[in-house]
């Protein structure tokens, strides 16, 4: 699979390691939503990107949109609660997040969804993870990004507020919590700028999609 990743100037190690989560910073959004962000949580993230890009059984999907069947503009993979994750550091990340948010979330992160954005033409439209419990309950979705940074945008679902922009890549972590999935939307927009590939790993509790 073709990929052209420009490595991070700030992450020049080949050793994969997770930093402490006590440096994470929370931003309160409107309507009971919030995001926690920790840049560079995973050191050696370019190594993980290369392994995931080469070894994960990526699948291309097609969906019906406006009476047409179109290609989903990214590659996908999913690991359920009983599936072995594709790299041990992802198991460590899921366990660390479950421990850090145990009191606030009240349950562990169990599943992992992966998205491979091959270049600026790949994207995900505005949405919330509202299939399942996220439509009616506060929950959390934690996203670890490796590869070239891409902008994650967030906006209130019914308008009336400013769009929040966070560039994520090279081992960055964002956690969307509170009412975020049902009161806000998020997206990765297409970009005409030359950009390299990015993989996001989304950790979710059971019943959140």
C-alpha positions, 0 to 999 in steps of 0.5 A, a space after each residue: 500500500 502506497 504511503 509517504 509519511 514525513 516523520 516528526 522532527 520532535 519524535 525521533 525515537 524508534 522506541 514505542 512508549 506512552 507518557 503519563 496522562 497527568 499532563 492532559 489538559 481539559 477544555 470545557 465546551 458548551 452543553 456539557 461537553 468537553 475535550 481532553 488533549 495531550 500532544 505527543 502521548 505516544 513516543 516513537 509513533 511513526 514506527 507504529 504508523 508504519 506497522 499498522 499501515 502494513 499489517 492491519 487488514 484494512 478494508 474499503 467500504 462503499 455506502 449509499 448516498 443520495 441514491 448513489 453507491 460511493 466509496 467511503 473516503 478512508 480505510 477501516 478496521 475494527 477490533 471488538 472487546 475479545 479481539 487482540 489489538 494489532 500492536 501491544 502498545 495499543 493494548 497498553 494505551 487502552 488499559 492506561 486510558 481505562 485506569 485514568 478515566 475509571 472513576 469518571 467514566 465508570 467502565 473500561 474502554 473495550 473496542 478499537 476502531 481504526 481509520 486510515 486517511 491516505 492523503 488529503 482526499 480522505 476524510 470523515 463527514 460531520 457526525 457524532 458517535 450516536 449509534 448506541 448509548 452515545 445518543 442518550 448517555 454521557 460517554 467518552 471516545 479516546 482517539 490516538 493519532 499517528 502519522 501526519 497531523 490532520 485537523 479534527 474539527 468540532 462544532 455544536 450539533 445545532 449551531 450557534 457556536 464557534 468551531 473548535 480545531 485541533 491538529 492531531 498526529 504523531 502520537 497525539 491524544 484527544 478524549 471527547 467526553 461528557 455530552 460531546 457525542 450527542 450535542 456536538 459533531 466532529 469531522 476530518 475535512 478534506 484538504 487541498 494541501 499536500 499532506 501525508 497519511 494518518 491513522 487514528 485509533 478510537 477507543 470506546 466503551 461497549 455499546 458506543 459506536 
